[in-house]
Amino acid sequence: MSSVSGNMKGFYRQKKNPNKSSKKPPIHAAATFGSDSAQPPALISPGGNPDLEDEYDESETMLREFDMNMAYGPCLGMTRLTRWERAQKLGLNPPQEIERLLKSGKVQTESLWNGRI
C-alpha cells in the first residue's frame, strides 16, 4: 500500500500563463439601446421591413384576438368559422363582427395556430 506524501495542492499544481490577460475583450458590434450600429441583416426581410413587424390589417387583428381568446374553446383542428359556430351553439356569445368577417370570404379562414403546433 502506498502512502500519499505532501498535500494535494502540490500534486495538482497549476501554472498560470503570465502573457494571458484575464480581462474580457470589449464587444464592438453589440446592438444596445442608443447604439449607432445598424440592425443585423438577419432580422431584415427581403422587402426591407423588419421581420418583427407583422403586416396585417384591423380585421386580421380582430380575428387573431378571437383565436387567442380561450373563452370560446380550443381552436386547433378547425376553421375559425367552425369555432365561432361551436361557441354560438354552446351559448358563449362570440362577437357578431367575427362572423361577418368570416362569412365575407375576404379573410383567412384558418386560425393563427394552424400549422404552427
LOPANU-298849 format. One record per residue: x, y, z of N, C-alpha, C, O in turn; chain. Coordinates in nm, 2 decimals. Last residue first. Layout:
// LOPANU-298849
- n.c1/n.c2/n.c3/ca.c1/ca.c2/ca.c3/c.c1/c.c2/c.c3/o.c1/o.c2/o.c3/cadena
- X/Y/Z/X/Y/Z/X/Y/Z/X/Y/Z/A
...
//
This chain:
// LOPANU-298849
- n.c1/n.c2/n.c3/ca.c1/ca.c2/ca.c3/c.c1/c.c2/c.c3/o.c1/o.c2/o.c3/cadena
- -4.85/2.44/-3.45/-4.84/2.35/-3.34/-4.85/2.21/-3.39/-4.85/2.11/-3.31/A
- -4.86/2.57/-3.69/-4.76/2.61/-3.60/-4.74/2.51/-3.48/-4.63/2.50/-3.42/A
- -5.09/2.50/-3.84/-4.95/2.47/-3.90/-4.84/2.51/-3.81/-4.72/2.48/-3.84/A
- -5.28/2.74/-3.69/-5.28/2.64/-3.79/-5.14/2.62/-3.85/-5.08/2.72/-3.90/A
- -5.30/2.95/-3.51/-5.22/2.84/-3.47/-5.20/2.73/-3.58/-5.13/2.64/-3.56/A
- -5.48/3.13/-3.62/-5.35/3.18/-3.60/-5.25/3.06/-3.58/-5.14/3.07/-3.62/A
- -5.70/2.93/-3.83/-5.67/3.01/-3.71/-5.52/3.05/-3.71/-5.44/3.00/-3.79/A
- -5.83/3.00/-4.16/-5.76/2.91/-4.07/-5.71/3.00/-3.95/-5.69/3.12/-3.96/A
- -5.93/3.19/-4.33/-6.03/3.11/-4.25/-5.96/3.02/-4.15/-6.02/2.98/-4.05/A
- -5.86/3.53/-4.39/-5.80/3.39/-4.37/-5.89/3.31/-4.28/-5.93/3.35/-4.17/A
- -6.11/3.72/-4.56/-6.01/3.70/-4.45/-5.96/3.55/-4.45/-6.03/3.46/-4.51/A
- -6.32/3.74/-4.73/-6.20/3.83/-4.76/-6.09/3.81/-4.66/-5.99/3.87/-4.67/A
- -6.56/3.62/-4.67/-6.46/3.55/-4.76/-6.34/3.63/-4.79/-6.25/3.58/-4.87/A
- -6.76/3.69/-4.51/-6.73/3.78/-4.62/-6.64/3.71/-4.72/-6.64/3.74/-4.84/A
- -6.77/3.52/-4.29/-6.86/3.49/-4.40/-6.84/3.58/-4.52/-6.89/3.55/-4.63/A
- -6.58/3.65/-4.12/-6.55/3.51/-4.17/-6.64/3.48/-4.29/-6.60/3.41/-4.38/A
- -6.70/3.89/-4.06/-6.57/3.89/-4.13/-6.55/3.75/-4.20/-6.50/3.75/-4.31/A
- -6.94/3.80/-3.93/-6.95/3.88/-4.06/-6.81/3.88/-4.14/-6.81/3.87/-4.26/A
- -6.82/3.68/-3.71/-6.90/3.60/-3.80/-6.91/3.68/-3.94/-6.89/3.61/-4.04/A
- -6.71/3.90/-3.59/-6.62/3.79/-3.63/-6.69/3.71/-3.73/-6.64/3.67/-3.83/A
- -6.93/4.05/-3.51/-6.84/4.10/-3.61/-6.75/4.00/-3.67/-6.71/4.00/-3.79/A
- -7.04/3.91/-3.30/-7.11/3.90/-3.43/-7.02/3.95/-3.55/-7.03/3.91/-3.66/A
- -6.84/3.73/-3.07/-6.87/3.86/-3.14/-6.93/3.84/-3.28/-6.88/3.76/-3.36/A
- -7.00/3.45/-2.90/-6.89/3.51/-2.97/-6.93/3.64/-3.04/-7.05/3.65/-3.07/A
- -7.16/3.33/-2.67/-7.18/3.46/-2.73/-7.06/3.52/-2.79/-7.01/3.62/-2.75/A
- -7.18/3.07/-2.58/-7.06/3.15/-2.53/-7.07/3.30/-2.59/-6.98/3.38/-2.55/A
- -7.36/2.87/-2.64/-7.40/2.98/-2.56/-7.30/3.07/-2.51/-7.31/3.14/-2.41/A
- -7.29/2.67/-2.80/-7.26/2.64/-2.66/-7.31/2.76/-2.57/-7.30/2.76/-2.45/A
- -7.33/2.78/-3.05/-7.42/2.67/-3.01/-7.40/2.64/-2.86/-7.50/2.60/-2.79/A
- -7.12/2.96/-3.05/-7.25/3.01/-3.06/-7.35/2.90/-3.01/-7.44/2.93/-2.93/A
- -6.90/2.79/-3.06/-6.91/2.88/-2.95/-7.05/2.93/-2.94/-7.11/2.95/-2.83/A
- -6.94/2.68/-3.32/-6.95/2.59/-3.20/-6.97/2.68/-3.07/-7.05/2.64/-2.98/A
- -6.91/2.90/-3.48/-7.04/2.83/-3.47/-7.05/2.74/-3.35/-7.16/2.74/-3.29/A
- -6.63/2.95/-3.43/-6.73/3.05/-3.40/-6.87/2.99/-3.38/-6.94/3.02/-3.29/A
- -6.52/2.72/-3.53/-6.51/2.75/-3.39/-6.61/2.85/-3.34/-6.67/2.84/-3.24/A
- -6.59/2.75/-3.80/-6.64/2.63/-3.72/-6.63/2.66/-3.57/-6.72/2.62/-3.50/A
- -6.45/2.98/-3.86/-6.59/2.98/-3.86/-6.65/2.87/-3.79/-6.75/2.88/-3.72/A
- -6.18/2.89/-3.83/-6.23/3.00/-3.74/-6.39/3.00/-3.74/-6.45/3.02/-3.64/A
- -6.16/2.53/-3.85/-6.15/2.67/-3.91/-6.21/2.77/-3.80/-6.27/2.73/-3.71/A
- -5.96/2.31/-3.65/-6.09/2.36/-3.71/-6.07/2.50/-3.76/-5.97/2.57/-3.73/A
- -5.73/2.24/-3.51/-5.80/2.13/-3.59/-5.93/2.18/-3.65/-6.01/2.09/-3.70/A
- -5.76/2.45/-3.23/-5.68/2.36/-3.31/-5.77/2.26/-3.39/-5.86/2.20/-3.33/A
- -5.90/2.61/-3.06/-5.91/2.64/-3.20/-5.83/2.54/-3.29/-5.83/2.56/-3.41/A
- -6.10/2.57/-2.76/-5.98/2.55/-2.84/-6.00/2.57/-2.98/-6.12/2.55/-3.03/A
- -6.33/2.83/-2.64/-6.28/2.70/-2.66/-6.16/2.69/-2.75/-6.11/2.79/-2.80/A
- -6.38/3.09/-2.59/-6.46/3.03/-2.69/-6.41/2.89/-2.73/-6.45/2.83/-2.83/A
- -6.19/3.17/-2.41/-6.33/3.17/-2.36/-6.42/3.10/-2.46/-6.53/3.05/-2.43/A
- -5.94/3.21/-2.51/-5.98/3.08/-2.48/-6.12/3.06/-2.43/-6.17/2.95/-2.40/A
- -5.84/3.41/-2.76/-5.94/3.41/-2.65/-5.99/3.27/-2.62/-6.06/3.21/-2.70/A
- -5.69/3.39/-2.99/-5.62/3.39/-2.86/-5.71/3.38/-2.74/-5.67/3.34/-2.63/A
- -5.88/3.42/-3.20/-5.80/3.30/-3.18/-5.74/3.28/-3.05/-5.73/3.17/-2.99/A
- -5.96/3.68/-3.15/-6.06/3.58/-3.13/-5.99/3.44/-3.12/-6.03/3.36/-3.03/A
- -5.72/3.81/-3.22/-5.77/3.82/-3.08/-5.87/3.71/-3.05/-5.88/3.66/-2.94/A
- -5.73/3.74/-3.49/-5.62/3.69/-3.41/-5.66/3.70/-3.26/-5.62/3.61/-3.18/A
- -5.95/3.90/-3.57/-5.95/3.75/-3.58/-5.84/3.68/-3.50/-5.87/3.58/-3.44/A
- -5.85/4.16/-3.53/-5.97/4.11/-3.45/-5.98/3.96/-3.46/-6.01/3.90/-3.35/A
- -5.64/4.15/-3.71/-5.61/4.18/-3.57/-5.73/4.13/-3.49/-5.71/4.06/-3.38/A
- -5.78/4.13/-3.95/-5.70/4.02/-3.91/-5.66/4.03/-3.76/-5.65/3.93/-3.69/A
- -5.90/4.39/-3.95/-5.98/4.27/-3.94/-5.90/4.15/-3.90/-5.95/4.06/-3.82/A
- -5.67/4.56/-3.97/-5.76/4.56/-3.85/-5.84/4.44/-3.83/-5.86/4.39/-3.72/A
- -5.41/4.37/-4.14/-5.50/4.49/-4.11/-5.58/4.47/-3.99/-5.56/4.38/-3.91/A
- -5.06/4.30/-4.12/-5.20/4.26/-4.13/-5.29/4.38/-4.09/-5.24/4.46/-4.02/A
- -4.75/4.22/-4.10/-4.83/4.30/-4.19/-4.97/4.25/-4.20/-4.99/4.16/-4.28/A
- -4.55/4.24/-3.81/-4.64/4.16/-3.89/-4.72/4.26/-3.98/-4.75/4.37/-3.94/A
- -4.22/4.30/-3.74/-4.34/4.36/-3.76/-4.43/4.28/-3.85/-4.38/4.24/-3.96/A
- -3.99/4.15/-3.73/-4.06/4.16/-3.61/-4.20/4.23/-3.62/-4.28/4.22/-3.54/A
- -3.86/4.18/-3.97/-3.94/4.06/-3.95/-4.02/4.07/-3.83/-4.12/3.99/-3.81/A
- -3.86/4.51/-4.11/-3.81/4.41/-4.01/-3.91/4.30/-3.99/-4.03/4.32/-3.99/A
- -3.87/4.54/-4.46/-3.93/4.56/-4.33/-3.88/4.46/-4.23/-3.84/4.35/-4.27/A
- -3.75/4.47/-4.70/-3.69/4.58/-4.63/-3.76/4.61/-4.49/-3.71/4.69/-4.42/A
- -3.81/4.24/-4.83/-3.89/4.36/-4.86/-3.84/4.48/-4.79/-3.88/4.59/-4.83/A
- -3.66/4.04/-4.70/-3.62/4.09/-4.83/-3.69/4.22/-4.88/-3.64/4.29/-4.96/A
- -3.62/4.15/-4.35/-3.68/4.07/-4.46/-3.64/4.12/-4.59/-3.59/4.24/-4.60/A
- -3.38/4.15/-4.11/-3.45/4.23/-4.21/-3.49/4.14/-4.32/-3.41/4.07/-4.38/A
- -3.22/4.00/-3.94/-3.35/4.04/-3.89/-3.43/4.12/-3.99/-3.54/4.17/-3.96/A
- -2.98/3.97/-4.06/-3.06/3.85/-4.05/-3.20/3.89/-4.00/-3.29/3.80/-4.02/A
- -2.84/4.22/-4.06/-2.92/4.18/-4.18/-3.01/4.06/-4.16/-3.10/4.04/-4.24/A
- -2.88/4.40/-3.75/-2.81/4.29/-3.83/-2.90/4.25/-3.95/-3.02/4.25/-3.93/A
- -2.91/4.75/-3.76/-2.97/4.62/-3.72/-2.91/4.51/-3.81/-2.88/4.54/-3.93/A
- -2.61/4.95/-3.70/-2.73/4.91/-3.77/-2.79/4.78/-3.72/-2.71/4.70/-3.66/A
- -2.50/5.14/-3.42/-2.48/5.03/-3.51/-2.62/4.99/-3.57/-2.72/5.00/-3.51/A
- -2.54/5.33/-3.23/-2.54/5.38/-3.37/-2.53/5.26/-3.47/-2.54/5.29/-3.59/A
- -2.76/5.27/-2.95/-2.64/5.24/-3.03/-2.65/5.29/-3.17/-2.76/5.30/-3.22/A
- -2.97/5.29/-2.79/-2.90/5.41/-2.82/-2.77/5.39/-2.90/-2.69/5.48/-2.92/A
- -2.94/4.97/-2.67/-3.03/5.09/-2.67/-2.94/5.21/-2.69/-2.84/5.24/-2.62/A
- -2.72/4.78/-2.88/-2.78/4.82/-2.75/-2.87/4.94/-2.77/-2.86/5.00/-2.87/A
- -2.56/4.54/-3.03/-2.67/4.63/-3.06/-2.74/4.66/-2.93/-2.80/4.57/-2.87/A
- -2.21/4.51/-3.05/-2.33/4.48/-2.98/-2.44/4.59/-3.01/-2.41/4.71/-3.02/A
- -1.96/4.51/-3.17/-2.08/4.50/-3.26/-2.21/4.48/-3.18/-2.30/4.43/-3.24/A
- -1.76/4.51/-2.97/-1.78/4.63/-3.05/-1.91/4.63/-3.14/-1.96/4.74/-3.17/A
- -1.69/4.42/-2.66/-1.78/4.38/-2.77/-1.81/4.51/-2.85/-1.88/4.60/-2.80/A
- -1.36/4.39/-2.53/-1.48/4.46/-2.55/-1.56/4.41/-2.67/-1.50/4.37/-2.77/A
- -1.23/4.09/-2.38/-1.23/4.19/-2.48/-1.36/4.26/-2.49/-1.46/4.20/-2.47/A
- -1.19/4.05/-2.03/-1.26/4.01/-2.15/-1.24/4.12/-2.25/-1.24/4.24/-2.21/A
- -0.88/3.99/-1.85/-0.99/4.08/-1.89/-1.05/4.03/-2.02/-0.99/3.99/-2.11/A
- -0.66/3.84/-1.81/-0.79/3.78/-1.76/-0.91/3.87/-1.80/-1.02/3.84/-1.77/A
- -0.41/3.77/-2.06/-0.49/3.87/-1.98/-0.62/3.81/-1.93/-0.68/3.74/-2.01/A
- -0.12/3.59/-2.07/-0.26/3.59/-2.09/-0.33/3.68/-2.00/-0.31/3.68/-1.88/A
- 0.14/3.58/-1.99/0.11/3.66/-2.10/-0.04/3.67/-2.13/-0.08/3.77/-2.20/A
- 0.16/3.40/-1.78/0.17/3.54/-1.74/0.14/3.63/-1.86/0.11/3.75/-1.84/A
- -0.04/3.13/-1.71/0.03/3.19/-1.82/0.04/3.34/-1.79/-0.06/3.41/-1.79/A
- 0.01/2.93/-1.43/-0.07/3.03/-1.50/0.02/3.10/-1.60/0.14/3.12/-1.58/A
- -0.01/2.60/-1.34/0.08/2.71/-1.38/-0.01/2.80/-1.46/-0.08/2.77/-1.55/A
- -0.10/2.41/-1.06/-0.14/2.48/-1.18/-0.04/2.59/-1.21/0.01/2.66/-1.12/A
- -0.06/2.10/-0.90/-0.01/2.23/-0.92/-0.05/2.29/-1.05/-0.02/2.23/-1.15/A
- -0.14/1.86/-0.77/-0.22/1.92/-0.88/-0.18/2.07/-0.90/-0.27/2.15/-0.91/A
- 0.05/1.83/-0.56/0.03/1.73/-0.66/-0.04/1.78/-0.79/0.00/1.75/-0.90/A
- 0.02/2.05/-0.40/0.15/2.03/-0.46/0.14/1.93/-0.58/0.21/1.93/-0.67/A
- -0.23/2.02/-0.31/-0.20/2.14/-0.39/-0.07/2.12/-0.46/-0.05/2.16/-0.58/A
- -0.23/1.79/-0.15/-0.28/1.78/-0.28/-0.25/1.90/-0.37/-0.24/1.89/-0.49/A
- 0.09/1.75/0.03/-0.05/1.79/0.02/-0.10/1.79/-0.13/-0.01/1.77/-0.22/A
- 0.29/1.47/0.12/0.27/1.61/0.08/0.12/1.64/0.08/0.04/1.56/0.12/A
- 0.22/1.14/0.01/0.31/1.23/0.09/0.28/1.37/0.04/0.25/1.39/-0.08/A
- 0.04/0.87/0.06/0.04/0.99/-0.01/0.12/1.09/0.08/0.09/1.12/0.19/A
- 0.17/0.53/0.03/0.12/0.65/0.11/0.13/0.77/0.03/0.21/0.79/-0.05/A
- 0.06/0.22/-0.09/0.14/0.34/-0.10/0.08/0.45/-0.01/-0.04/0.45/0.01/A
- 0.08/-0.12/0.00/0.00/0.00/0.00/0.09/0.12/0.00/0.18/0.13/0.08/A
//
